[in-house]
Amino acid sequence: MAADLETVMERVREKRQAFQEYAFDRLEDDALKTFFDLAQEYETLDNFYRVSVAILLEFFGLDSRLYLLCAEGHLQLVCDSIKGLYPDKPQAPAHIRLESQAYELENSWLAPIRGNLLLVDRLPFYAKEQLIGMLEVFPLERLTERRCFFLQKYANRLGYNLHNKIIAWQNIQHIRFINSLVGDIEHNIIIPNISLSLYLRHLKRKIELLRDLQCNCPVPDSPQAVLLQQLVQEMEEDYQTLERQYKGVSLFIESLFRPSHFQKGQLVLRRRTTRVLSEIIQPQLKLFEPKFQERQIAVDVGLGGVPEEEIPLSVDKGLMAQVYANLFSNAVKYTRPNHEGRKYMSYGREVLKDFFGPGKDGIKFNVFTSGPHIPPEDVPHIFEEGYRGSNTDAEPGTGRGLYFVRNVVETHGGVVGYEPTPGGNNFYFVLPLVTTPEPALAVELAAS
C-alpha cells in the first residue's frame, strides 16, 4: 500500500474506533445521516441554518437557537426552531456567552460551534480557538448527559460544514466581484482612453507642422507667423484637455485598482471631505463639454439649488467621479429634444430632511436629460447589471453604467432612482449627509 494512502487509512481506523466508542443509538445515527444529506442538498446558508435547528426538533423534540459570530465580533441570532430564520440577525442577549466549553444557562444548554482549523484564517471575522458560534438547546430537563455528548458532536459537525459553506459563498462573491470589476475597468478606463489617444495623435500632427513653419517663417507679421501663433494657442488648449483627461483617468485607476477592493471582494471606500460641485461635478463636466457641444446639447445648472460650498460631503472622490462620468456619458448618448424642440442636460442637488430616518438627512443629486420618458417596462431594470433599455437607439454601450452607479452609491449607504419629469428623465441618487471623513487609511490598514 502506498505511504500516502496508509496515512489516510490510519486516520480512517481512528475514526472507526472513535465512533464505536461514541456508541450513538439508532436515532442519533439517523439524525447525523439526515444532517449530512440535507447539508449537501441545500446550498444556501439560510437553508443550512434551518436544517441545523430542524434536525434537533424532528428527531429529539428539542428546540434550539443558532448564534454565529459577525464581522464586528459579537454573537448574532440567525435562526431558531420557533420563528425560523432571523433576516435582521439581532444581537444575542448579554447572557449568551461565547465559550470554548459547553455550559448550562437557566433552562438551556449551550455548546460551542467550532470551525475548520485549516481554514480559520479565511473567515470574514476573527475566530478565537476556532469558535464561530454557539448552539443553544432547550428545555434543559429533557437533556441527559448522554444526549449532551451527542449534541456536542453534532455541534462540531455543524461547525465544520458551516465553515466550509461560509468560505464557499465568500469565494463565490469574490469571483463575482472580480468579474464585475473587470467589466468596470473596461467601461470606465479602457474605452475613455481611446479619446485620450486621439488627442495625442492630434497634438503630434500639430507639433510636426509647427516645426515645419518654424523653419520657413522669417517675417514675424507674415501669414505664416500668424498661423504659427494660432497653432501654438490650439496646442495649449489641446494640452489642457489632455491634462484633464490624464487627471481623470489617473483618478479612475486609483479608485478601481486599490488592493483593498480585491482583498475584501467588494468596493472599499476611501472617504475624504469633498466639495462635490467643484471637485467632482465640474471637472467631469469639463471633460464632457466637447461631446455635449458636438451633439448640440445645452447644459443647464438650474436643477436643485443647494450651494455646494456650504455642504462638504464625506465621499470616495474617485468612485463618485466615476458615478458622474457614467451619468454624463449617458446624457451625451440619450438626450433628445423635448416637446419644444430643446435638447439639454441639467444637474443639481437638494437636501432631503430625515430621508434616512429621524435626524438623518440625505442629499439628492440629480442629472436630468430632455427627451421621451423611459418605457415603463424598462424602468424596474435600468440599474441592473448588463441591462439595456428598448430605447437605446443603437447607441453603443455595455449596460454597465447605471449598474456601476448603483453599486458605488449603495456602498456609500445611499440609494439610486429614476423619475420621469415634464420634458424628460431625471436620474438621481441620495447619499447620507455625512461630513466627517473616515480616519486616513483606516480601511486600508484593516484590510492588510
ABEGO torsion letter per residue (X at the ends): XBAAAAAAAAAAAAAAAAAAAAGBBAAAAAAAAAAAAAAAABABAAAAAAAAAAAAAAAAGBBBBBBBBBAAGBBBBABBAAAEBBAAGBBBBAABBBBABBBBBEABBBBBBBBBAAAAAABABBBBGGBAEBBBBOBAAABBAAAAAAAAAAAAAAAAAAAAAAAAAAAAAAAAAAAAAAAAAAAAAAAAAAAAAAAAAAAAAAAAAAAAAAAABABAABAAAAAAAAAAAAAAAAAAAAAAAAAAAAAAAAAAABAAAAAAGBBBBBBBBBBAAAAAAAAAAAAAAAAAAAAGBBBBAABEABBAAABBBBBBAAAAAAAAAAAAAAAAAABBBBAAGBBBBBBBBBBBBGAAEBGBBBBBBBBBBBEBBBBAAAAAAAABBGBBBAAAGGBBEAGAAAAAAAAAAAAAGBBBBBBBBBGEBBBBBBBBBBABBBBBGAAAAAAX
